[in-house]
Amino acid sequence: MKRPSRPRSQQDAQARRDAATGVAIAALSFIGQEPERLGRFLALSGIGPESLRAASREPGFLIGVLEHLGGDEALLLAFAMEQGIEPEHVGKARAVLAGENPRAP
């Protein structure tokens, strides 16, 4: 028995959310690669290192990760270069996770 598929618009929206989540997780990993970056992020976010894994499952936290990245131009540019993406991609991913409707994350 074939399972009914979701309408194309729902599939597209889910694909955008998945891609945006991937960008946010990559951003968190990037921040965590250097102790100075991670220390600053933890200090500004108020979260402890022991809580990062659980927090990373929360869309609101992932939005905060992308906002943190977007608030530091040097950090944003370094991340974008490492990922091979345009810096604007980070803002689009944040918008998708926030429930806004940009064309692509």
N, C-alpha and C positions, 0 to 999 in steps of 0.2 A: 504494500500500500504506500503510495507516494504521499509524503507529508506536504501540506500546502505551503507554498513559499510566501515570504513576506513581500509586500509591494516594493517595487524598486526603490522608492524614496526612503523607505525604512532601511533597506539594505545599504543604501548610500550613506544614510545618517550613521548607521552602526559602523560602517567602514571608516568614516571620518572620526568617530569617537575612538575607535581602536587605534587609528594612526596618531591621533592627538595624545592618547595615553602612552603610546610608544615614544613619542617625542619627550613627554614629561619624565618617563622612566629613564630615558637616555640622559636627560638633563640632570636628574638626581644622581645618576651614576657618574656623570662628568664632574659634578660638584664634589662628590665623595672621593674622587681620585687624588685630590690634594688636601692635606690636613688643614691648610690655611683657608681654602675655600669652604671646606666642610665646617670648620670652626665658626667662621663668619655666618654661614647659613644657620647653623644651630643656635648661635647667639641671637640672631635677628628673629628667628621663628619661635624661639622659646621651647623647642622640642629637644628632648634628650636623645643621644645616639641609640639608646636601647629601644626607643619608640619608632625609629625610622621605618623599619620593615612593616609594621602594622599601619603606620600613617600613610605609607605609599599606596595602600589599597583604597584610600579615600580620595574621591575626585576633588574635594575642596583643598586637600593638601597638595595634590598635583598642580592645581591652579596656582597655589602659592609658590611652588617650585618654579613654575614658568614666569610668574611675576617677579620673583627674585632675580632670575636670569635676565629678564627684560629691563630690570632696574639698574643694571650694571653693564654699560655698553661694552667695556673691554671683555667682560665675562661672556656676554652674549655673542660677540664676534668670535671669540676663541671657540665657543661651543659650536657655532654655525660652521666655522671652518673645519673643525674636527669631524662633524657629522656630514659635511658636504651639502649643506642646505643654506638657503637664503635666511638671513636673520629674521625677516618678516614671518617666516614659517613658525617661529616660536609664538609670536602674538596670535597668529591664526589658530594654533593648537590650543592656546589658552582660551580663546573665544569659544571654540568648540566644546571644551570641557565645562565652560561656564554656561553652556546652553544657548549661546548666540549662534548665528547661522552664517559663518563665512563660507566661501566657496570650497576651500581646501585647507586642511591643517598643515 
